[in-house]
Amino acid sequence: MKILLATDAWYPQVNGVVRCLDHVRKDTRQFGADVHVLSHEGFTTIPLPTYSEIRLALTRPGAIARKIEAIGPEYVHIATEGPIGHAVRRWCIKNGQPFTTSYHTRFPEYLRARVPVPVDLTYRYLANFHNAGRAVMVTTDALAEELRGRGFRTVVKWPRGVDNKLFRPREEKVLDFPGPISMYVGRVAVEKNIEGFLKLDIPGTKVVVGDGPQKAELERKFPDVKFLGVKHGEELGAIYSSADVFVFPSRTDTLGFVVMEALASGVPVVAFPVTGPRDIVGDAPVGVLTEDLAAGVHEALKLSREACRARALEFSWDECAKIFLDHLKAYQGDSVQRSAA
């Protein structure tokens, strides 16, 4: 089962989209899939305005066609709406190749935070992009319903997982800061509303793990906050489990992998009651979803770390991979028939 995964988000970027797609690439192997990633690698790239860490590929139709044809995929999945995604979409339409897409990022809200572009206009543009495919995969039922209301047609749920071996409770605390320790992990950018977290009047120490275009500005404005930069692997896992509470101030994430990683580490979560945190926390006593994040921190400190861990164990990357493949087969079945003809 040969799959082409087209994405503008790929290494060396560090974000939830890349982590998700890499898990798909690896974890689908056990089900007989052979995933080939078509990314910006091999193309000239330019930095995304206002966010230089993300590189945009300068694609050429002939080069894209040659890469696709060299792979000879049975199935095509387009993960992002950038230059790679658009180029592969055009090739599929031209060549009658069915494809699916996925919606990972609230791009309309992210764009609006930087330039005065109406959110509704961007959503109409994205609906047109995704409706050319057989189905668009999204993380939660709530997000699926929202996108249907914005004109997206065939929207199907594709849940995510968490690495419960890497992100786990640990006996040793690696952060020697005055407690309680309130932590944020992720991209340091304006759409994440990190300043909303850093302004909270709460006891102890605030910690930010990650990098991004807003990091230097926030370091200047909040000198008492501990900015640790980007961390990976066991070091990141140990840092998570050293926190007392995880604060997720974003209102624009489609899910929030870091929320799942915090819970897997046994750390209760505080977030706004929005899509993503609401779907992860559910009715479990593992987080506080509130418009008053400061009060939420005080309440979250009373929650059971064992319950947080138990909730995270309900999320599986194996199940994520299986559902991804099931959607490809369900919505691109005739592509295999045509390939065999």
BATOR-654401 format. One record per atom (N, C-alpha, C): residue in three letters; z, y, x. Coordinates in steps of 0.1 Angstrom, whole numbers. Layout:
N
R  residuo      w      v      u
R      ALA      Z      Y      X
...
END
This chain:
341
R  residuo      w      v      u
R      MET      0    -12      9
R      MET      0      0      0
R      MET      0     12      9
R      LYS    -12     18     11
R      LYS    -13     29     20
R      LYS    -12     42     12
R      ILE     -3     51     17
R      ILE      0     64     10
R      ILE     -2     75     19
R      LEU     -9     86     14
R      LEU    -10     98     21
R      LEU      0    108     15
R      LEU      9    113     24
R      LEU     19    122     19
R      LEU     16    136     26
R      ALA     11    145     18
R      ALA      7    158     23
R      ALA     18    168     21
R      THR     22    175     32
R      THR     33    184     31
R      THR     32    195     41
R      ASP     36    207     37
R      ASP     37    219     46
R      ASP     51    219     52
R      ALA     60    212     47
R      ALA     74    212     52
R      ALA     76    199     60
R      TRP     77    200     73
R      TRP     78    189     82
R      TRP     85    193     95
R      TYR     88    184    103
R      TYR     95    187    116
R      TYR     86    197    124
R      PRO     92    206    132
R      PRO    107    207    135
R      PRO    115    215    125
R      GLN    110    217    113
R      GLN    118    224    103
R      GLN    130    216     99
R      VAL    141    222     96
R      VAL    153    215     92
R      VAL    157    220     78
R      ASN    154    212     68
R      ASN    158    216     54
R      ASN    158    203     46
R      GLY    162    205     33
R      GLY    163    194     24
R      GLY    150    187     21
R      VAL    139    195     20
R      VAL    126    189     17
R      VAL    122    180     28
R      VAL    123    184     41
R      VAL    120    175     52
R      VAL    128    163     52
R      ARG    141    164     50
R      ARG    150    152     50
R      ARG    146    142     39
R      CYS    143    148     27
R      CYS    139    139     16
R      CYS    126    132     20
R      LEU    116    139     24
R      LEU    103    132     27
R      LEU    103    123     38
R      ASP    112    125     48
R      ASP    113    116     59
R      ASP    120    103     54
R      HIS    130    104     45
R      HIS    136     92     40
R      HIS    125     84     32
R      VAL    117     91     24
R      VAL    107     84     17
R      VAL     97     77     26
R      ARG     93     83     37
R      ARG     85     77     47
R      ARG     91     64     52
R      LYS    104     65     55
R      LYS    110     53     62
R      LYS    115     43     51
R      ASP    120     47     40
R      ASP    127     38     31
R      ASP    117     31     22
R      THR    105     35     21
R      THR     95     28     13
R      THR     89     16     20
R      ARG     91     15     33
R      ARG     86      4     41
R      ARG     91     -9     36
R      GLN    103    -10     32
R      GLN    109    -22     27
R      GLN    102    -27     14
R      PHE     95    -18      8
R      PHE     88    -22     -5
R      PHE     73    -24     -2
R      GLY     69    -25     11
R      GLY     55    -28     14
R      GLY     46    -15     15
R      ALA     52     -4     16
R      ALA     44      9     17
R      ALA     42     13     31
R      ASP     30     19     33
R      ASP     27     25     46
R      ASP     23     39     44
R      VAL     33     48     47
R      VAL     32     62     44
R      VAL     27     70     56
R      HIS     16     77     55
R      HIS     10     85     65
R      HIS     12    100     61
R      VAL     19    108     70
R      VAL     22    122     67
R      VAL     11    131     73
R      LEU      5    139     64
R      LEU     -4    149     68
R      LEU      3    162     67
R      SER      6    168     78
R      SER     14    181     79
R      SER      6    191     87
R      HIS     13    201     91
R      HIS      7    212     99
R      HIS      4    207    114
R      GLU      9    195    117
R      GLU      7    190    131
R      GLU     -8    189    134
R      GLY    -12    194    145
R      GLY    -26    193    149
R      GLY    -34    205    144
R      PHE    -28    214    137
R      PHE    -35    226    132
R      PHE    -29    239    139
R      THR    -37    249    140
R      THR    -32    262    144
R      THR    -23    267    133
R      THR    -11    272    137
R      THR     -2    277    126
R      THR      2    292    129
R      ILE      7    298    118
R      ILE     12    311    119
R      ILE     26    311    112
R      PRO     35    320    116
R      PRO     48    320    109
R      PRO     47    326     95
R      LEU     56    320     87
R      LEU     57    325     73
R      LEU     63    339     74
R      PRO     57    349     67
R      PRO     64    362     68
R      PRO     78    362     62
R      THR     87    368     69
R      THR    101    369     66
R      THR    109    356     69
R      TYR    102    346     74
R      TYR    108    333     77
R      TYR    100    326     87
R      SER    102    331    100
R      SER     93    326    111
R      SER     95    311    115
R      GLU    107    306    110
R      GLU    109    291    114
R      GLU     99    282    107
R      ILE     94    287     96
R      ILE     84    279     88
R      ILE     70    283     93
R      ARG     62    273     97
R      ARG     49    275    102
R      ARG     39    271     91
R      LEU     29    280     89
R      LEU     18    277     79
R      LEU      5    273     86
R      ALA     -1    263     82
R      ALA    -13    258     89
R      ALA    -25    265     85
R      LEU    -34    268     95
R      LEU    -47    274     92
R      LEU    -56    262     90
R      THR    -58    258     78
R      THR    -66    245     76
R      THR    -81    248     75
R      ARG    -88    238     78
R      ARG   -103    238     76
R      ARG   -107    226     68
R      PRO   -115    228     58
R      PRO   -119    217     49
R      PRO   -124    205     56
R      GLY   -132    207     66
R      GLY   -138    195     73
R      GLY   -127    187     81
R      ALA   -118    195     87
R      ALA   -107    188     94
R      ALA    -98    180     85
R      ILE    -95    186     73
R      ILE    -86    179     63
R      ILE    -94    167     58
R      ALA   -106    168     55
R      ALA   -114    156     50
R      ALA   -114    145     61
R      ARG   -116    149     73
R      ARG   -116    138     83
R      ARG   -103    131     85
R      LYS    -92    139     84
R      LYS    -79    133     85
R      LYS    -76    123     73
R      ILE    -80    128     61
R      ILE    -78    119     50
R      ILE    -86    107     50
R      GLU    -99    108     54
R      GLU   -108     97     54
R      GLU   -104     87     65
R      ALA    -99     92     76
R      ALA    -94     83     87
R      ALA    -83     74     82
R      ILE    -74     80     73
R      ILE    -63     72     68
R      ILE    -68     62     57
R      GLY    -77     67     49
R      GLY    -82     58     38
R      GLY    -71     55     28
R      PRO    -64     64     22
R      PRO    -52     61     14
R      PRO    -56     55      0
R      GLU    -48     47     -5
R      GLU    -49     42    -19
R      GLU    -42     52    -28
R      TYR    -32     58    -23
R      TYR    -24     68    -32
R      TYR    -23     81    -24
R      VAL    -23     92    -31
R      VAL    -21    105    -25
R      VAL     -9    112    -32
R      HIS      0    117    -24
R      HIS     11    125    -30
R      HIS     12    138    -23
R      ILE     12    150    -30
R      ILE     12    163    -25
R      ILE     26    169    -27
R      ALA     33    171    -17
R      ALA     47    175    -18
R      ALA     50    190    -19
R      THR     41    198    -14
R      THR     43    212    -13
R      THR     31    220    -17
R      GLU     33    232    -20
R      GLU     22    241    -25
R      GLU     16    250    -15
R      GLY     18    247     -2
R      GLY     13    256      9
R      GLY     -1    252     12
R      PRO     -6    257     24
R      PRO    -20    255     28
R      PRO    -24    240     29
R      ILE    -15    232     34
R      ILE    -18    218     35
R      ILE    -19    212     21
R      GLY    -10    215     12
R      GLY    -10    210     -1
R      GLY    -23    215     -9
R      HIS    -26    227     -7
R      HIS    -38    232    -14
R      HIS    -51    226     -9
R      ALA    -52    224      4
R      ALA    -64    218     10
R      ALA    -65    203      6
R      VAL    -54    196      5
R      VAL    -55    182      1
R      VAL    -58    181    -14
R      ARG    -52    190    -22
R      ARG    -55    191    -36
R      ARG    -70    193    -38
R      ARG    -76    203    -31
R      ARG    -91    205    -32
R      ARG    -99    193    -29
R      TRP    -95    186    -18
R      TRP   -102    174    -14
R      TRP   -101    163    -25
R      CYS    -90    161    -31
R      CYS    -88    151    -42
R      CYS    -96    154    -54
R      ILE    -96    167    -58
R      ILE   -104    171    -70
R      ILE   -119    169    -67
R      LYS   -124    173    -55
R      LYS   -138    172    -52
R      LYS   -142    157    -51
R      ASN   -133    148    -47
R      ASN   -137    134    -44
R      ASN   -132    125    -56
R      GLY   -126    131    -66
R      GLY   -122    122    -77
R      GLY   -110    114    -74
R      GLN   -102    118    -65
R      GLN    -90    110    -61
R      GLN    -78    114    -69
R      PRO    -72    106    -77
R      PRO    -60    109    -84
R      PRO    -48    112    -74
R      PHE    -39    121    -78
R      PHE    -28    124    -70
R      PHE    -16    128    -78
R      THR     -4    127    -72
R      THR      8    132    -78
R      THR     13    143    -70
R      THR     22    151    -75
R      THR     28    162    -68
R      THR     44    161    -69
R      SER     51    169    -62
R      SER     65    170    -64
R      SER     69    185    -63
R      TYR     80    189    -70
R      TYR     84    203    -70
R      TYR     98    203    -64
R      HIS     99    208    -52
R      HIS    111    208    -44
R      HIS    118    221    -44
R      THR    111    232    -45
R      THR    117    245    -41
R      THR    114    255    -52
R      ARG    124    263    -56
R      ARG    121    274    -66
R      ARG    114    286    -59
R      PHE    102    283    -56
R      PHE     94    293    -49
R      PHE     93    307    -56
R      PRO     91    307    -70
R      PRO     91    320    -77
R      PRO    103    328    -74
R      GLU    115    322    -75
R      GLU    127    330    -73
R      GLU    129    334    -58
R      TYR    125    325    -49
R      TYR    125    328    -35
R      TYR    116    340    -31
R      LEU    104    340    -37
R      LEU     95    351    -35
R      LEU    100    364    -41
R      ARG    105    363    -53
R      ARG    110    375    -59
R      ARG    122    381    -52
R      ALA    129    373    -44
R      ALA    140    379    -36
R      ALA    135    387    -25
R      ARG    123    386    -21
R      ARG    117    392    -10
R      ARG    107    403    -13
R      VAL     99    401    -23
R      VAL     89    411    -27
R      VAL     89    411    -43
R      PRO     85    423    -48
R      PRO     85    425    -63
R      PRO     74    418    -70
R      VAL     73    404    -70
R      VAL     64    396    -77
R      VAL     70    390    -89
R      PRO     65    392   -102
R      PRO     72    387   -114
R      PRO     73    372   -113
R      VAL     85    366   -116
R      VAL     87    352   -116
R      VAL     78    344   -125
R      ASP     76    350   -137
R      ASP     67    343   -147
R      ASP     53    341   -141
R      LEU     48    351   -135
R      LEU     34    350   -129
R      LEU     33    339   -119
R      THR     43    338   -110
R      THR     43    328   -100
R      THR     44    314   -106
R      TYR     53    313   -116
R      TYR     54    300   -123
R      TYR     41    295   -130
R      ARG     33    305   -135
R      ARG     20    301   -141
R      ARG     11    296   -130
R      TYR     11    303   -119
R      TYR      3    298   -108
R      TYR      7    284   -103
R      LEU     20    281   -102
R      LEU     24    268    -98
R      LEU     21    258   -109
R      ALA     22    261   -121
R      ALA     19    251   -132
R      ALA      4    247   -131
R      ASN     -5    257   -128
R      ASN    -19    254   -126
R      ASN    -21    244   -114
R      PHE    -13    247   -103
R      PHE    -14    238    -91
R      PHE    -10    224    -95
R      HIS      1    222   -101
R      HIS      7    209   -103
R      HIS      0    202   -115
R      ASN     -5    209   -125
R      ASN    -12    202   -136
R      ASN    -25    196   -133
R      ALA    -31    199   -121
R      ALA    -43    192   -116
R      ALA    -40    177   -112
R      GLY    -27    174   -110
R      GLY    -23    161   -106
R      GLY    -20    153   -118
R      ARG    -17    140   -116
R      ARG    -14    131   -127
R      ARG      0    133   -132
R      ALA     10    137   -123
R      ALA     24    139   -127
R      ALA     30    147   -116
R      VAL     40    155   -120
R      VAL     48    162   -110
R      VAL     63    156   -110
R      MET     68    152    -99
R      MET     81    146    -98
R      MET     91    157    -95
R      VAL    103    156   -102
R      VAL    114    166   -100
R      VAL    127    159    -99
R      THR    137    166    -95
R      THR    150    159    -91
R      THR    158    155   -103
R      THR    158    164   -114
R      THR    167    162   -125
R      THR    161    164   -138
R      ASP    167    158   -149
R      ASP    162    160   -163
R      ASP    162    175   -167
R      ALA    173    182   -162
R      ALA    174    196   -166
R      ALA    162    204   -160
R      LEU    159    201   -148
R      LEU    147    208   -141
R      LEU    134    204   -148
R      ALA    133    192   -152
R      ALA    121    187   -159
R      ALA    119    195   -172
R      GLU    130    196   -179
R      GLU    129    203   -192
R      GLU    125    218   -190
R      GLU    131    224   -180
R      GLU    128    238   -177
R      GLU    113    240   -173
R      LEU    108    231   -165
R      LEU     94    232   -161
R      LEU     84    230   -172
R      ARG     88    220   -181
R      ARG     79    218   -193
R      ARG     78    231   -201
R      GLY     90    238   -202
R      GLY     90    251   -209
R      GLY     81    261   -203
R      ARG     78    260   -190
R      ARG     70    269   -183
R      ARG     56    265   -181
R      GLY     52    254   -189
R      GLY     38    250   -189
R      GLY     34    239   -180
R      PHE     44    233   -173
R      PHE     41    221   -165
R      PHE     39    209   -175
R      ARG     29    201   -173
R      ARG     26    191   -183
R      ARG     34    178   -181
R      THR     29    169   -172
R      THR     35    156   -171
R      THR     46    157   -160
R      VAL     58    158   -164
R      VAL     69    160   -155
R      VAL     78    148   -155
R      VAL     81    141   -144
R      VAL     89    129   -144
R      VAL    100    130   -134
R      LYS    111    123   -137
R      LYS    123    124   -128
R      LYS    122    116   -116
R      TRP    125    121   -105
R      TRP    126    114    -92
R      TRP    139    118    -85
R      PRO    150    110    -88
R      PRO    163    113    -82
R      PRO    163    111    -67
R      ARG    173    117    -61
R      ARG    175    117    -46
R      ARG    187    108    -42
R      GLY    188    106    -29
R      GLY    199     98    -24
R      GLY    206    106    -13
R      VAL    216    100     -7
R      VAL    224    106      3
R      VAL    227     95     13
R      ASP    228     98     26
R      ASP    231     89     37
R      ASP    246     87     37
R      ASN    251     77     30
R      ASN    266     75     29
R      ASN    272     69     41
R      LYS    264     65     51
R      LYS    269     60     64
R      LYS    272     71     73
R      LEU    262     80     74
R      LEU    264     92     83
R      LEU    274    101     77
R      PHE    273    104     64
R      PHE    282    114     58
R      PHE    293    106     51
R      ARG    305    106     57
R      ARG    316     97     53
R      ARG    329    104     57
R      PRO    340    101     50
R      PRO    353    106     55
R      PRO    357    101     68
R      ARG    363    110     76
R      ARG    367    106     90
R      ARG    382    110     92
R      GLU    389    102    100
R      GLU    403    105    102
R      GLU    405    118    111
R      GLU    396    119    121
R      GLU    398    130    130
R      GLU    391    143    125
R      LYS    397    154    126
R      LYS    392    167    123
R      LYS    387    174    135
R      VAL    374    177    135
R      VAL    368    183    147
R      VAL    369    199    147
R      LEU    372    205    136
R      LEU    373    219    135
R      LEU    388    224    136
R      ASP    391    231    146
R      ASP    405    236    148
R      ASP    406    250    144
R      PHE    404    253    131
R      PHE    405    266    125
R      PHE    417    266    115
R      PRO    422    278    113
R      PRO    433    279    102
R      PRO    427    275     89
R      GLY    435    266     82
R      GLY    430    261     69
R      GLY    436    269     57
R      PRO    431    266     46
R      PRO    420    256     43
R      PRO    407    261     48
R      ILE    398    252     52
R      ILE    385    255     57
R      ILE    375    254     45
R      SER    368    265     42
R      SER    358    265     32
R      SER    344    266     39
R      MET    335    257     35
R      MET    323    256     43
R      MET    310    257     35
R      TYR    300    262     41
R      TYR    286    262     36
R      TYR    277    256     47
R      VAL    268    247     43
R      VAL    258    241     52
R      VAL    245    243     46
R      GLY    235    248     54
R      GLY    222    249     49
R      GLY    214    261     55
R      ARG    203    264     50
R      ARG    195    275     54
R      ARG    202    288     52
R      VAL    202    297     62
R      VAL    208    310     61
R      VAL    198    320     57
R      ALA    196    322     44
R      ALA    185    331     39
R      ALA    190    337     27
R      VAL    183    348     23
R      VAL    188    357     12
R      VAL    188    349     -1
R      GLU    179    340     -4
R      GLU    179    333    -17
R      GLU    190    323    -18
R      LYS    197    320     -7
R      LYS    209    311     -8
R      LYS    222    318    -12
R      ASN    222    331    -13
R      ASN    233    339    -18
R      ASN    246    336     -9
R      ILE    244    334      4
R      ILE    255    331     12
R      ILE    265    342     13
R      GLU    260    355     12
R      GLU    269    366     12
R      GLU    279    366      0
R      GLY    275    360    -11
R      GLY    284    358    -22
R      GLY    296    349    -19
R      PHE    294    339    -10
R      PHE    304    331     -5
R      PHE    313    339      5
R      LEU    307    346     14
R      LEU    314    352     25
R      LEU    323    364     20
R      LYS    320    369      9
R      LYS    327    380      3
R      LYS    340    376     -5
R      LEU    341    363     -7
R      LEU    352    358    -15
R      LEU    365    360     -9
R      ASP    375    364    -17
R      ASP    389    367    -12
R      ASP    396    354    -13
R      ILE    396    345     -3
R      ILE    402    332     -3
R      ILE    409    330     10
R      PRO    420    322     10
R      PRO    427    320     22
R      PRO    420    311     32
R      GLY    425    311     45
R      GLY    419    302     54
R      GLY    407    307     62
R      THR    398    298     65
R      THR    386    301     73
R      THR    373    297     66
R      LYS    364    306     67
R      LYS    350    304     62
R      LYS    342    299     73
R      VAL    334    288     71
R      VAL    325    283     81
R      VAL    311    282     75
R      VAL    301    286     83
R      VAL    287    285     80
R      VAL    280    276     90
R      VAL    273    266     86
R      VAL    266    257     94
R      VAL    251    258     91
R      GLY    243    262    100
R      GLY    228    264     98
R      GLY    223    276    104
R      ASP    210    278    102
R      ASP    203    289    108
R      ASP    193    295     98
R      GLY    188    306    101
R      GLY    178    312     92
R      GLY    177    327     94
R      PRO    168    334     87
R      PRO    165    348     89
R      PRO    176    357     86
R      GLN    186    353     79
R      GLN    197    362     75
R      GLN    210    360     84
R      LYS    209    351     93
R      LYS    221    347    101
R      LYS    226    359    109
R      ALA    218    366    117
R      ALA    222    377    125
R      ALA    229    388    117
R      GLU    223    391    106
R      GLU    228    402     97
R      GLU    242    398     92
R      LEU    244    386     88
R      LEU    257    381     82
R      LEU    267    380     93
R      GLU    263    376    105
R      GLU    273    376    116
R      GLU    279    390    119
R      ARG    270    400    118
R      ARG    275    414    120
R      ARG    284    418    109
R      LYS    281    415     97
R      LYS    288    420     85
R      LYS    302    412     84
R      PHE    302    400     88
R      PHE    314    391     86
R      PHE    319    385     99
R      PRO    325    393    108
R      PRO    328    388    121
R      PRO    339    378    121
R      ASP    347    376    111
R      ASP    357    366    110
R      ASP    352    352    106
R      VAL    340    352    101
R      VAL    334    339     97
R      VAL    329    331    109
R      LYS    331    318    109
R      LYS    327    310    120
R      LYS    312    305    117
R      PHE    303    310    125
R      PHE    289    306    124
R      PHE    286    295    134
R      LEU    284    283    131
R      LEU    283    272    140
R      LEU    268    269    144
R      GLY    258    275    137
R      GLY    245    272    140
R      GLY    240    258    134
R      VAL    229    253    138
R      VAL    223    241    133
R      VAL    230    229    140
R      LYS    234    219    132
R      LYS    241    207    137
R      LYS    233    195    131
R      HIS    234    184    138
R      HIS    227    172    134
R      HIS    236    160    136
R      GLY    232    149    129
R      GLY    237    136    131
R      GLY    252    135    130
R      GLU    258    127    139
R      GLU    273    125    139
R      GLU    281    138    140
R      GLU    276    147    148
R      GLU    283    160    149
R      GLU    284    167    135
R      LEU    272    167    128
R      LEU    272    173    115
R      LEU    281    166    105
R      GLY    280    153    106
R      GLY    289    145     97
R      GLY    304    147     99
R      ALA    308    148    112
R      ALA    322    151    115
R      ALA    326    165    111
R      ILE    317    175    112
R      ILE    320    188    107
R      ILE    322    188     92
R      TYR    313    182     85
R      TYR    315    181     70
R      TYR    329    176     67
R      SER    333    165     73
R      SER    345    158     68
R      SER    357    166     73
R      SER    356    176     81
R      SER    367    185     86
R      SER    369    196     76
R      ALA    360    198     66
R      ALA    362    209     56
R      ALA    372    204     45
R      ASP    378    214     39
R      ASP    387    212     28
R      ASP    380    214     15
R      VAL    370    223     15
R      VAL    362    225      3
R      VAL    348    230      7
R      PHE    338    226     -1
R      PHE    324    230      2
R      PHE    320    240     -9
R      VAL    316    252     -4
R      VAL    311    262    -14
R      VAL    296    263    -13
R      PHE    290    262    -25
R      PHE    275    262    -26
R      PHE    272    274    -35
R      PRO    269    286    -29
R      PRO    267    298    -38
R      PRO    253    300    -43
R      SER    244    291    -40
R      SER    230    293    -45
R      SER    228    291    -60
R      ARG    220    299    -66
R      ARG    216    297    -80
R      ARG    202    292    -81
R      THR    195    290    -70
R      THR    180    288    -70
R      THR    176    274    -65
R      ASP    185    266    -61
R      ASP    181    252    -55
R      ASP    178    243    -67
R      THR    168    234    -64
R      THR    164    224    -75
R      THR    174    213    -75
R      LEU    182    211    -64
R      LEU    192    200    -64
R      LEU    204    205    -55
R      GLY    202    204    -42
R      GLY    212    208    -32
R      GLY    217    195    -25
R      PHE    209    190    -15
R      PHE    213    179     -8
R      PHE    227    180     -1
R      VAL    230    192      3
R      VAL    242    195     10
R      VAL    254    192      1
R      VAL    252    194    -12
R      VAL    263    191    -21
R      VAL    266    176    -21
R      MET    256    168    -21
R      MET    257    154    -21
R      MET    263    149     -7
R      GLU    259    156      4
R      GLU    265    152     17
R      GLU    280    156     18
R      ALA    283    167     12
R      ALA    297    171     12
R      ALA    306    161      4
R      LEU    301    157     -8
R      LEU    308    147    -16
R      LEU    309    134     -8
R      ALA    299    129     -2
R      ALA    299    117      6
R      ALA    309    118     17
R      SER    312    130     22
R      SER    322    132     33
R      SER    336    133     27
R      GLY    337    132     14
R      GLY    350    133      8
R      GLY    355    147      5
R      VAL    345    157      4
R      VAL    349    171      3
R      VAL    345    176    -11
R      PRO    355    181    -18
R      PRO    352    186    -32
R      PRO    343    199    -31
R      VAL    336    201    -42
R      VAL    325    212    -42
R      VAL    329    223    -52
R      VAL    325    235    -48
R      VAL    326    246    -57
R      VAL    312    252    -58
R      ALA    307    255    -70
R      ALA    294    260    -72
R      ALA    292    267    -85
R      PHE    282    274    -87
R      PHE    279    280   -100
R      PHE    274    268   -109
R      PRO    276    270   -122
R      PRO    272    259   -132
R      PRO    257    260   -135
R      VAL    249    256   -125
R      VAL    234    257   -126
R      VAL    228    244   -123
R      THR    215    243   -126
R      THR    207    231   -122
R      THR    209    227   -108
R      GLY    212    215   -105
R      GLY    214    210    -91
R      GLY    229    206    -90
R      PRO    238    215    -88
R      PRO    252    212    -87
R      PRO    257    206   -101
R      ARG    252    211   -112
R      ARG    256    206   -125
R      ARG    252    191   -126
R      ASP    240    188   -121
R      ASP    235    174   -122
R      ASP    242    165   -113
R      ILE    246    170   -101
R      ILE    252    161    -91
R      ILE    267    159    -95
R      VAL    274    169    -98
R      VAL    288    168   -102
R      VAL    290    161   -115
R      GLY    282    164   -125
R      GLY    283    158   -138
R      GLY    297    160   -144
R      ASP    302    149   -150
R      ASP    316    150   -156
R      ASP    326    145   -146
R      ALA    322    141   -134
R      ALA    332    136   -124
R      ALA    341    146   -119
R      PRO    354    143   -116
R      PRO    364    152   -111
R      PRO    363    155    -96
R      VAL    351    159    -92
R      VAL    348    161    -78
R      VAL    344    175    -74
R      GLY    343    184    -84
R      GLY    339    197    -81
R      GLY    343    207    -92
R      VAL    342    220    -89
R      VAL    345    230    -99
R      VAL    332    239   -100
R      LEU    327    239   -112
R      LEU    315    247   -115
R      LEU    319    259   -123
R      THR    318    270   -117
R      THR    323    282   -124
R      THR    316    295   -119
R      GLU    317    305   -127
R      GLU    311    318   -122
R      GLU    321    325   -113
R      ASP    333    321   -112
R      ASP    344    327   -104
R      ASP    346    317    -92
R      LEU    338    319    -81
R      LEU    339    309    -70
R      LEU    352    310    -63
R      ALA    359    321    -62
R      ALA    372    322    -56
R      ALA    382    314    -63
R      ALA    382    315    -76
R      ALA    392    307    -84
R      ALA    388    292    -83
R      GLY    375    290    -82
R      GLY    370    276    -81
R      GLY    375    269    -68
R      VAL    376    277    -57
R      VAL    381    272    -44
R      VAL    395    267    -46
R      HIS    404    275    -52
R      HIS    418    272    -54
R      HIS    419    259    -62
R      GLU    411    257    -73
R      GLU    411    245    -81
R      GLU    406    233    -73
R      ALA    395    235    -66
R      ALA    389    224    -59
R      ALA    398    218    -48
R      LEU    407    225    -43
R      LEU    416    220    -32
R      LEU    425    210    -38
R      LYS    427    209    -51
R      LYS    436    200    -58
R      LYS    429    186    -61
R      LEU    415    186    -59
R      LEU    408    174    -63
R      LEU    409    163    -53
R      SER    406    151    -58
R      SER    407    139    -49
R      SER    395    137    -40
R      ARG    398    136    -27
R      ARG    387    133    -18
R      ARG    381    119    -20
R      GLU    389    110    -24
R      GLU    385     96    -27
R      GLU    375     96    -39
R      ALA    377    104    -49
R      ALA    368    105    -61
R      ALA    355    111    -56
R      CYS    355    121    -47
R      CYS    343    127    -42
R      CYS    334    116    -35
R      ARG    340    109    -27
R      ARG    333     98    -20
R      ARG    327     88    -30
R      ALA    335     84    -40
R      ALA    330     75    -50
R      ALA    318     80    -58
R      ARG    319     93    -61
R      ARG    307     99    -68
R      ARG    295     98    -60
R      ALA    296    101    -47
R      ALA    284    101    -38
R      ALA    278     87    -36
R      LEU    286     77    -37
R      LEU    281     63    -36
R      LEU    272     59    -47
R      GLU    271     68    -58
R      GLU    262     65    -69
R      GLU    248     69    -66
R      PHE    246     77    -55
R      PHE    232     81    -51
R      PHE    227     73    -40
R      SER    215     68    -42
R      SER    209     58    -32
R      SER    195     62    -28
R      TRP    193     62    -15
R      TRP    179     65    -10
R      TRP    170     53    -13
R      ASP    175     41    -13
R      ASP    166     30    -16
R      ASP    161     31    -31
R      GLU    170     35    -40
R      GLU    165     37    -53
R      GLU    155     49    -54
R      CYS    158     59    -47
R      CYS    148     70    -46
R      CYS    134     66    -41
R      ALA    134     57    -31
R      ALA    121     52    -26
R      ALA    114     44    -36
R      LYS    122     35    -43
R      LYS    116     26    -53
R      LYS    110     34    -65
R      ILE    117     44    -69
R      ILE    112     52    -81
R      ILE    100     60    -77
R      PHE     99     65    -64
R      PHE     88     72    -59
R      PHE     75     63    -60
R      LEU     76     51    -55
R      LEU     65     42    -55
R      LEU     61     38    -70
R      ASP     71     36    -78
R      ASP     68     33    -92
R      ASP     60     44    -99
R      HIS     63     56    -96
R      HIS     56     68   -102
R      HIS     41     68    -96
R      LEU     40     65    -83
R      LEU     26     64    -78
R      LEU     18     54    -85
R      LYS     23     42    -87
R      LYS     16     31    -93
R      LYS     13     34   -108
R      ALA     23     41   -115
R      ALA     21     44   -129
R      ALA     11     54   -132
R      TYR     10     64   -123
R      TYR      1     76   -125
R      TYR    -11     76   -117
R      GLN    -13     67   -107
R      GLN    -25     67    -99
R      GLN    -31     53    -99
R      GLY    -28     45   -109
R      GLY    -33     31   -109
R      GLY    -48     29   -107
R      ASP    -56     38   -113
R      ASP    -70     36   -112
R      ASP    -75     40    -98
R      SER    -67     46    -90
R      SER    -72     49    -76
R      SER    -73     36    -68
R      VAL    -64     27    -71
R      VAL    -65     14    -64
R      VAL    -77      6    -68
R      GLN    -79      6    -81
R      GLN    -90     -1    -87
R      GLN   -103      4    -81
R      ARG   -104     18    -80
R      ARG   -117     24    -75
R      ARG   -118     20    -60
R      SER   -107     20    -52
R      SER   -108     16    -38
R      SER   -113      2    -36
R      ALA   -109     -7    -46
R      ALA   -112    -21    -44
R      ALA   -126    -24    -49
R      ALA   -132    -14    -56
R      ALA   -145    -16    -62
R      ALA   -156    -16    -51
END
